[in-house]
Amino acid sequence: MGVINIYDISSLCVVKHNTGIHLLEPRAPICSFEGRRKGVTCMTSAMPVKQVSEVQERLTGDSFIRPHLKNLSPYQPILPFEVLSSRLGRKPEDIVKLDANENPYGPPQRQVFEALGSLKFPYVYPDPESRRLRAALAEDSGIESDYILAGCGADELIDLIMRCVLDPGDKIVDCPPTFTMYEFDAAVNGALVLKVPRNSDFSLNLEAIADVVEKEKPKCIFLTSPNNPDGSIINDEILLKILELPILVVLDEAYIEFSGIESRMGWVKKFENLIVLRTFSKRAGLAGLRVGYGAFPLSIIEYLWRAKQPYNVSVAAEVSACAALQNPAYLEKVKEVLVQERDRLYKLLKEVPFLNPFPSYSNFILCEVTSGMDAKKLKDDLAKKGVMIRHYSNKELKGYVRVSVGKPEHTDALMACLNSLS
């Protein structure tokens, strides 16, 4: 790694050949310079023209791609309304979208729409330090802005952490079933994933985690609380035990607002091996604008500042997030409404003969599909009726579906379809 400066070349040329790199004194350079000048100097006919032509003929675009990426499976995202509308032949307003854990109430419209409509300088690059947003987050969270870094969604911060921490071949610990972005980003960054499956009740296997850390020496572990897709939480006792291990703990709190427990953002001031990630996608209904943030120890955040893209949070995203934080009463009310609807949805799903729902601390409910019903067919049958839920193909969740919490009318539509199928 590093930078190579080619300078002060007068008569020497650098030629790369299959036997190595050589410095040659060209007899007749194609381009010449007056005196000594900085720059790449010349081309030489060290390789026959015919051989160069053959090499160019064999050259293909994918030869430039890093080898480990050639077998990478792309992440499978959830489709937006516009695509679903086209595929299902339905208007967006006729689709009940319960497949991506989005907040159906959206952000506080008056504040956010006014902020977006009054942008004065959209042609100017955004603040690379997101100062206004970080100050608002400091007031909201109670932790100083020096500990806070904003990103284009928490997903960007997950990748940024890996780029700063992991060398190719380093290891991370993943505890499936969980958010698959951790495994995906690890693969992109050339890291190895050590999977420590959760217990049958989706709790963490603490003994197995400790054993893997001792034997394999992984760099970091990614944990989600509440966990996606089952909605379970990690209590203080378990988290403290994991923090005692010699490993960087990245705690994803994307759904923390629905759990009734406090965020651990403030813990980063005490634990040098803890990072806590948050998002505006669920709490504030800003998934489409991509705004995430994290709390980091000062000894870590310094290097993330160096490595992050300079203009990673757009002007529209920052002003929208700040505007949403100006209406905490709205955010709290929406949270309460969604939690109330989650409890109602859980009770109704328990009455469906072919579903076994799991209690959740989040804005979604995981269900085991039973009684001989096929989970994929269930998802497809509901889609034909305009109701979208999440189905899984990975082995840990084969035979499960996840249902996001929507508005009461969304629950009613879902239940009507489920009852028609049973």
Secondary structure in CASP SS format (residue, H / E / C, confidence):
PFRMAT SS
TARGET T0000
AUTHOR 0000-0000-0000
METHOD secondary structure of the structure
MODEL  1
M C 1.00
G C 1.00
V C 1.00
I C 1.00
N C 1.00
I C 1.00
Y C 1.00
D C 1.00
I E 1.00
S C 1.00
S C 1.00
L C 1.00
C E 1.00
V E 1.00
V E 1.00
K E 1.00
H E 1.00
N C 1.00
T C 1.00
G E 1.00
I E 1.00
H E 1.00
L E 1.00
L E 1.00
E C 1.00
P C 1.00
R C 1.00
A C 1.00
P C 1.00
I C 1.00
C C 1.00
S C 1.00
F C 1.00
E C 1.00
G C 1.00
R C 1.00
R E 1.00
K C 1.00
G C 1.00
V C 1.00
T C 1.00
C C 1.00
M C 1.00
T C 1.00
S C 1.00
A C 1.00
M C 1.00
P C 1.00
V H 1.00
K H 1.00
Q H 1.00
V H 1.00
S H 1.00
E H 1.00
V H 1.00
Q H 1.00
E H 1.00
R H 1.00
L C 1.00
T C 1.00
G H 1.00
D H 1.00
S H 1.00
F H 1.00
I C 1.00
R C 1.00
P H 1.00
H H 1.00
L H 1.00
K C 1.00
N C 1.00
L C 1.00
S C 1.00
P C 1.00
Y C 1.00
Q C 1.00
P C 1.00
I C 1.00
L C 1.00
P C 1.00
F H 1.00
E H 1.00
V H 1.00
L H 1.00
S H 1.00
S H 1.00
R H 1.00
L H 1.00
G C 1.00
R C 1.00
K C 1.00
P H 1.00
E H 1.00
D H 1.00
I C 1.00
V E 1.00
K E 1.00
L C 1.00
D C 1.00
A C 1.00
N C 1.00
E C 1.00
N C 1.00
P C 1.00
Y C 1.00
G C 1.00
P C 1.00
P C 1.00
Q H 1.00
R H 1.00
Q H 1.00
V H 1.00
F H 1.00
E H 1.00
A H 1.00
L H 1.00
G H 1.00
S C 1.00
L C 1.00
K C 1.00
F C 1.00
P C 1.00
Y C 1.00
V C 1.00
Y C 1.00
P C 1.00
D C 1.00
P C 1.00
E C 1.00
S C 1.00
R H 1.00
R H 1.00
L H 1.00
R H 1.00
A H 1.00
A H 1.00
L H 1.00
A H 1.00
E H 1.00
D H 1.00
S H 1.00
G C 1.00
I C 1.00
E C 1.00
S H 1.00
D H 1.00
Y H 1.00
I E 1.00
L E 1.00
A E 1.00
G E 1.00
C C 1.00
G H 1.00
A H 1.00
D H 1.00
E H 1.00
L H 1.00
I H 1.00
D H 1.00
L H 1.00
I H 1.00
M H 1.00
R H 1.00
C H 1.00
V H 1.00
L C 1.00
D C 1.00
P C 1.00
G C 1.00
D C 1.00
K E 1.00
I E 1.00
V E 1.00
D E 1.00
C C 1.00
P C 1.00
P C 1.00
T C 1.00
F C 1.00
T C 1.00
M H 1.00
Y H 1.00
E H 1.00
F H 1.00
D H 1.00
A H 1.00
A H 1.00
V H 1.00
N C 1.00
G C 1.00
A C 1.00
L E 1.00
V E 1.00
L E 1.00
K E 1.00
V C 1.00
P C 1.00
R C 1.00
N C 1.00
S C 1.00
D C 1.00
F C 1.00
S C 1.00
L C 1.00
N C 1.00
L H 1.00
E H 1.00
A H 1.00
I H 1.00
A H 1.00
D H 1.00
V H 1.00
V H 1.00
E H 1.00
K H 1.00
E H 1.00
K C 1.00
P C 1.00
K C 1.00
C E 1.00
I E 1.00
F E 1.00
L E 1.00
T E 1.00
S C 1.00
P C 1.00
N C 1.00
N C 1.00
P C 1.00
D C 1.00
G C 1.00
S C 1.00
I C 1.00
I C 1.00
N C 1.00
D H 1.00
E H 1.00
I H 1.00
L H 1.00
L H 1.00
K H 1.00
I H 1.00
L H 1.00
E C 1.00
L C 1.00
P C 1.00
I C 1.00
L E 1.00
V E 1.00
V E 1.00
L E 1.00
D E 1.00
E C 1.00
A C 1.00
Y C 1.00
I H 1.00
E H 1.00
F H 1.00
S C 1.00
G C 1.00
I C 1.00
E C 1.00
S C 1.00
R C 1.00
M H 1.00
G H 1.00
W H 1.00
V H 1.00
K H 1.00
K C 1.00
F C 1.00
E C 1.00
N C 1.00
L E 1.00
I E 1.00
V E 1.00
L E 1.00
R E 1.00
T E 1.00
F C 1.00
S C 1.00
K C 1.00
R C 1.00
A C 1.00
G C 1.00
L C 1.00
A H 1.00
G H 1.00
L H 1.00
R C 1.00
V C 1.00
G E 1.00
Y E 1.00
G E 1.00
A E 1.00
F C 1.00
P C 1.00
L H 1.00
S H 1.00
I H 1.00
I H 1.00
E H 1.00
Y H 1.00
L H 1.00
W H 1.00
R H 1.00
A H 1.00
K C 1.00
Q C 1.00
P C 1.00
Y C 1.00
N C 1.00
V C 1.00
S C 1.00
V H 1.00
A H 1.00
A H 1.00
E H 1.00
V H 1.00
S H 1.00
A H 1.00
C H 1.00
A H 1.00
A H 1.00
L H 1.00
Q C 1.00
N C 1.00
P H 1.00
A H 1.00
Y H 1.00
L H 1.00
E H 1.00
K H 1.00
V H 1.00
K H 1.00
E H 1.00
V H 1.00
L H 1.00
V H 1.00
Q H 1.00
E H 1.00
R H 1.00
D H 1.00
R H 1.00
L H 1.00
Y H 1.00
K H 1.00
L H 1.00
L H 1.00
K H 1.00
E C 1.00
V C 1.00
P C 1.00
F C 1.00
L E 1.00
N E 1.00
P E 1.00
F C 1.00
P C 1.00
S C 1.00
Y C 1.00
S C 1.00
N C 1.00
F E 1.00
I E 1.00
L E 1.00
C E 1.00
E E 1.00
V E 1.00
T C 1.00
S C 1.00
G C 1.00
M C 1.00
D C 1.00
A H 1.00
K H 1.00
K H 1.00
L H 1.00
K H 1.00
D H 1.00
D H 1.00
L H 1.00
A H 1.00
K H 1.00
K C 1.00
G C 1.00
V E 1.00
M E 1.00
I C 1.00
R E 1.00
H E 1.00
Y C 1.00
S C 1.00
N C 1.00
K H 1.00
E H 1.00
L H 1.00
K C 1.00
G C 1.00
Y E 1.00
V E 1.00
R E 1.00
V E 1.00
S E 1.00
V C 1.00
G C 1.00
K C 1.00
P H 1.00
E H 1.00
H H 1.00
T H 1.00
D H 1.00
A H 1.00
L H 1.00
M H 1.00
A H 1.00
C H 1.00
L H 1.00
N H 1.00
S H 1.00
L H 1.00
S C 1.00
END
